[in-house]
């Protein structure tokens, strides 16, 4: 039997032995809203409210809104469990005797090409395909590194673990992701590449953010950005891209903590770096002025009191055609849909979410933010909307709400 959001809030609150008043104080959410949710008077709340409650209750947003495994199909197919086993492979630990490889690992060139292909799969939203291939990719990478102890091989192994951390986080398993980041950073150190380590810290910041550890997420990213800040007149594009990605990583948790001015200052620095670097694809990610501007939309919506009007104003400066990653484009449009709904444009929000679903039918099922917006729209609907309810059903949101 499915439980409501209010049931989950009450159960988690009682488990932590805190009162409704204490939860209100910790989350920044009014006690009246908490009471109505727990009593079932309200079946949902604004996503910023839910984020505040999730943080105060020390749980992931996905669990609070009833999506602990939005990737149930992947789990049933064994893909995610195989990924967990590949990340947490006992045989890779010091002092543990692992099984000898039954087949010869790929050579360094073939291995690097496999990592590039897997990275492309991730950024086009092919999570099922990636979940099926990534476990073998990690095992091959470790075997290749044992036979070819070169900086290039360790670089690509770090990027493979970056993919593993990203997919684990997207699928609601940040604890696996944390282990993957540890191995990403270890491989980056073997590659003797400070910038690769910087991308590892950027990934770590995202994992910490999804764990609700906002202060730590900001701190690790900002400290690393300070360390890697390039001399502007002699900066390489890779230095600028990694530095900018770390600033973006620091800005997001700052905004979640209602430090919007500080978040915008970080993004201003990131945009300046992007202007100097131009569009860059490096270390398994992308960096450009457009990437920074899409984050301006995202952080305007963050915190206990999001600013959807500011988000929509910022969106006017984003040219969709210049977003190079399909998944990034989809994520940005989900943010814009949320902003449209919050300013009262329900139809515009629904149309945009349907557009994203058509482009990324698998990816959108992983997005707790999209599901939370649809759930909020369902609660507020004034007449039966079959299109909205169809989308809700496909995203795993109970249409009976």
C-alpha positions in Angstrom: 0.0 0.0 0.0 1.4 3.4 -1.0 1.8 5.9 1.9 1.2 9.6 1.5 3.9 12.3 1.8 2.3 13.3 5.1 2.6 9.7 6.4 6.3 9.7 5.5 6.9 13.0 7.1 5.2 11.9 10.3 7.0 8.6 10.4 10.4 10.2 9.8 9.7 12.9 12.4 8.7 10.4 15.0 11.7 8.2 14.2 13.9 11.2 15.0 11.8 12.0 18.1 11.1 15.6 17.2 7.8 17.6 17.4 6.1 19.4 14.6 7.3 22.7 16.1 10.9 21.5 16.1 10.6 20.2 12.5 9.2 23.6 11.5 12.2 25.4 13.2 14.8 23.1 11.5 13.2 23.2 8.1 12.0 26.8 7.8 8.5 25.4 6.9 5.5 26.7 8.8 4.1 24.3 11.5 0.7 24.8 9.9 1.9 23.4 6.6 3.5 20.4 8.4 0.3 19.8 10.3 -1.8 19.9 7.2 0.6 17.5 5.3 0.6 15.0 8.2 -3.2 15.2 8.5 -3.7 14.7 4.8 -5.4 18.0 4.4 -2.7 18.7 1.9 -1.2 16.0 -0.3 1.8 17.9 -1.5 3.8 21.1 -1.2 6.1 23.3 -3.2 9.3 21.6 -4.1 11.3 24.1 -2.0 9.2 23.2 1.0 9.8 19.5 0.4 13.5 20.1 0.1 13.6 22.0 3.4 11.7 19.1 5.1 14.0 16.5 3.5 17.0 18.4 4.8 15.6 18.7 8.3 14.7 15.0 8.4 18.1 14.0 6.9 16.6 12.1 4.0 16.9 12.3 0.2 14.1 14.2 -1.5 13.3 11.1 -3.5 12.5 9.2 -0.3 10.3 11.9 1.1 8.2 12.2 -2.1 7.9 8.4 -2.3 10.4 7.7 -5.0 13.2 5.8 -3.1 13.7 3.8 -6.3 12.5 5.6 -9.4 14.8 3.2 -11.1 12.9 0.0 -10.1 13.1 -1.4 -13.6 16.9 -1.1 -13.6 17.1 -2.7 -10.2 14.8 -5.6 -11.4 17.1 -6.1 -14.4 20.1 -6.4 -12.1 21.9 -3.4 -13.7 22.1 -1.3 -10.6 23.0 -4.1 -8.3 25.8 -5.1 -10.7 26.9 -1.5 -10.7 27.0 -1.5 -6.9 29.1 -4.7 -6.9 31.5 -3.2 -9.4 31.9 0.0 -7.4 32.2 -1.8 -4.1 34.3 -4.7 -5.4 35.9 -6.5 -2.4 38.7 -7.7 -4.7 39.8 -4.1 -5.3 40.6 -3.6 -1.6 44.2 -3.8 -0.4 44.9 -7.1 1.2 41.9 -8.9 -0.4 42.7 -11.6 -2.9 40.5 -11.1 -6.0 39.7 -13.5 -8.8 42.1 -13.5 -11.7 40.7 -12.1 -14.9 39.5 -14.8 -17.2 39.9 -12.7 -20.3 42.6 -10.3 -21.4 41.6 -6.7 -20.6 41.4 -4.1 -23.5 44.4 -2.1 -24.4 44.7 1.5 -23.4 43.4 2.9 -26.6 40.4 0.6 -26.8 39.7 1.2 -23.1 39.8 5.0 -23.6 37.3 4.7 -26.5 34.9 2.7 -24.3 35.0 5.4 -21.7 34.3 8.1 -24.3 31.3 6.0 -25.6 29.9 5.5 -22.1 30.2 9.2 -21.4 28.2 10.0 -24.5 25.6 7.5 -23.4 25.2 9.2 -20.0 24.8 12.7 -21.5 22.2 11.5 -23.9 20.1 10.0 -21.1 20.7 6.3 -21.9 20.7 5.2 -18.3 19.5 1.7 -18.9 22.2 1.1 -21.5 24.8 2.6 -19.3 23.7 0.6 -16.2 24.2 -2.6 -18.3 27.6 -1.7 -19.6 29.3 0.3 -16.8 30.0 -2.6 -14.4 32.0 -4.4 -17.0 33.7 -1.1 -18.0 34.9 -0.6 -14.4 36.2 -4.1 -14.1 38.0 -3.8 -17.5 39.5 -0.5 -16.4 40.9 -1.9 -13.2 42.4 -4.8 -15.2 43.8 -2.5 -17.8 45.4 -0.3 -15.1 47.1 -3.4 -13.6 48.7 -4.2 -16.9 49.3 -0.7 -18.2 50.2 1.6 -15.3 50.1 4.9 -17.3 48.7 8.3 -16.5 46.3 8.0 -19.5 44.8 4.8 -18.3 44.4 6.2 -14.8 42.8 9.3 -16.2 40.1 7.3 -18.0 39.6 5.1 -15.0 38.9 8.2 -13.0 36.4 9.3 -15.6 34.7 5.9 -15.5 34.3 6.2 -11.8 32.9 9.7 -12.3 30.2 8.1 -14.6 29.5 5.5 -11.9 29.1 8.2 -9.2 26.8 10.3 -11.5 24.6 7.3 -12.4 24.4 6.2 -8.8 23.4 9.6 -7.7 20.8 10.0 -10.4 19.3 6.6 -9.5 18.9 7.5 -5.8 22.0 5.8 -4.4 24.3 8.5 -3.2 26.1 6.2 -0.8 27.4 4.1 -3.7 28.2 7.4 -5.4 30.4 8.5 -2.5 32.4 5.3 -2.8 32.8 5.8 -6.5 34.0 9.4 -6.0 36.6 8.1 -3.5 37.9 5.8 -6.3 37.7 8.6 -8.8 39.9 10.8 -6.7 42.4 7.9 -6.1 42.6 7.3 -9.8 43.0 11.0 -10.5 45.9 11.1 -8.0 47.6 8.2 -9.9 47.1 10.2 -13.1 49.0 13.1 -11.5 46.4 15.5 -12.8 45.2 18.3 -10.4 42.5 19.3 -12.8 41.1 15.8 -12.9 41.1 15.9 -9.1 39.2 19.1 -9.3 36.5 17.4 -11.3 36.4 14.7 -8.7 35.7 17.3 -6.0 33.0 18.8 -8.2 31.4 15.3 -8.4 31.8 14.9 -4.7 30.0 18.2 -4.1 27.0 17.0 -6.1 26.9 13.8 -4.1 27.0 15.6 -0.8 24.2 17.9 -2.1 22.0 14.9 -2.8 22.8 13.6 0.6 21.5 16.9 2.1 25.0 17.9 3.3 24.7 21.4 1.8 27.4 23.1 3.9 29.9 20.5 3.1 28.9 20.4 -0.6 29.6 24.1 -0.8 32.8 24.0 1.3 34.6 21.3 -0.6 33.8 22.9 -4.0 34.7 26.4 -3.0 38.0 25.4 -1.3 39.1 23.5 -4.4 38.1 26.3 -6.7 40.3 28.7 -4.6 43.2 26.2 -4.9 42.8 25.8 -8.7 41.9 29.4 -9.6 44.0 30.0 -12.7 46.1 33.1 -13.6 43.7 34.7 -16.0 46.2 35.9 -18.6 47.9 32.5 -18.9 44.9 30.2 -18.1 44.2 27.2 -20.3 40.7 26.4 -21.4 40.8 23.2 -19.2 41.8 25.2 -16.2 39.0 27.7 -16.7 36.5 24.9 -17.3 37.4 23.0 -14.1 37.5 26.2 -12.1 34.1 27.2 -13.4 32.5 23.8 -12.8 33.7 24.0 -9.1 32.1 27.5 -8.8 28.8 26.2 -10.1 29.0 23.3 -7.7 29.5 25.7 -4.8 26.7 28.0 -5.9 24.0 25.3 -5.9 24.2 24.4 -2.2 24.6 28.1 -1.3 21.3 28.8 -2.9 19.6 25.8 -1.2 20.7 27.4 2.1 19.0 30.7 1.0 22.3 32.4 0.4 21.2 33.6 -3.0 23.5 36.7 -3.2 26.5 34.6 -2.5 25.4 32.0 -5.0 25.0 34.6 -7.7 28.5 36.0 -6.9 29.9 32.5 -7.5 28.0 32.2 -10.8 29.3 35.7 -11.9 32.8 34.5 -11.4 32.0 31.3 -13.3 30.5 33.2 -16.2 33.6 35.4 -16.4 35.7 32.2 -16.7 33.3 30.9 -19.4 33.6 34.1 -21.4 37.3 33.7 -21.4 37.4 30.0 -22.2 34.6 29.7 -24.7 32.6 26.5 -25.0 34.7 23.6 -23.6 34.2 19.8 -23.4 36.7 18.2 -21.1 37.0 15.7 -18.3 33.6 14.2 -19.1 31.7 17.4 -18.8 30.9 20.6 -20.6 31.4 24.3 -19.7 30.2 27.4 -21.4 28.4 30.7 -20.8 25.1 28.9 -21.5 25.9 26.3 -18.8 26.4 29.0 -16.3 23.2 30.8 -17.3 21.1 27.7 -16.9 22.4 27.4 -13.4 21.2 31.0 -12.7 17.7 29.7 -13.4 18.2 26.7 -11.1 19.5 28.6 -8.1 16.7 31.2 -8.4 14.3 28.4 -7.6 16.3 27.0 -4.7 15.9 27.6 -1.0 12.9 27.8 1.2 11.5 30.8 -0.8 12.3 30.3 -4.5 12.1 33.2 -6.9 10.3 31.9 -10.0 10.0 35.4 -11.5 13.8 35.8 -11.3 14.2 32.4 -12.8 12.1 33.2 -15.8 13.9 36.5 -16.3 17.2 34.6 -16.3 15.8 32.1 -18.8 15.5 34.8 -21.3 19.3 34.9 -21.6 19.5 31.1 -22.4 19.6 30.0 -26.0 18.5 26.3 -26.0 20.3 25.7 -29.3 23.6 26.3 -27.5 23.1 23.6 -24.9 25.3 20.8 -26.1 24.2 18.0 -23.7 20.7 16.7 -24.2 20.4 15.8 -20.5 21.5 19.3 -19.6 18.8 20.8 -21.9 16.2 18.6 -20.3 17.2 19.5 -16.8 17.1 23.2 -17.6 13.6 22.9 -19.1 12.3 21.1 -16.1 13.5 24.1 -14.0 11.7 26.5 -16.4 8.5 24.4 -16.1 8.7 24.6 -12.4 9.1 28.4 -12.6 6.1 28.7 -15.0 3.9 26.7 -12.7 4.9 28.8 -9.7 3.9 32.0 -11.4 0.5 30.6 -12.4 1.2 29.3 -15.9 0.1 25.7 -15.3 -0.6 25.0 -19.0 2.8 26.3 -20.0 4.5 24.2 -17.4 2.6 21.1 -18.5 3.4 21.6 -22.2 7.1 22.0 -21.4 7.2 18.9 -19.2 5.5 16.9 -22.0 8.1 18.2 -24.4 10.9 17.1 -22.1 9.3 13.7 -21.7 9.1 13.3 -25.5 12.8 14.2 -25.8 14.0 12.2 -22.7 11.4 9.6 -21.8 13.8 7.6 -19.6 15.7 10.4 -18.0 12.7 12.3 -16.7 11.6 9.2 -14.7 14.7 9.7 -12.6 13.9 13.3 -11.7 12.3 13.8 -8.3 12.0 17.5 -9.0 9.8 16.9 -12.1 7.7 14.4 -10.2 7.2 16.8 -7.3 6.1 19.6 -9.6 3.6 17.3 -11.3 2.3 16.1 -7.9 1.8 19.8 -6.9 0.0 20.4 -10.1 -2.3 17.5 -9.5 -3.3 18.7 -6.1 -4.1 22.1 -7.4 -6.0 21.1 -10.6 -9.5 22.6 -10.7 -10.9 20.2 -13.3 -9.9 16.7 -14.4 -7.0 17.0 -16.7 -6.3 13.7 -18.5 -3.1 14.8 -20.0 -1.6 15.8 -16.6 -2.8 12.6 -15.0 -1.3 10.6 -17.8 2.1 12.3 -17.3 1.7 11.7 -13.5 1.1 8.0 -14.1 4.2 7.7 -16.3 6.4 9.4 -13.7 5.1 7.2 -10.9 3.1 9.9 -9.3 -0.2 8.6 -7.9 -3.0 10.1 -10.0 -5.5 9.5 -7.2 -4.0 12.3 -5.2 
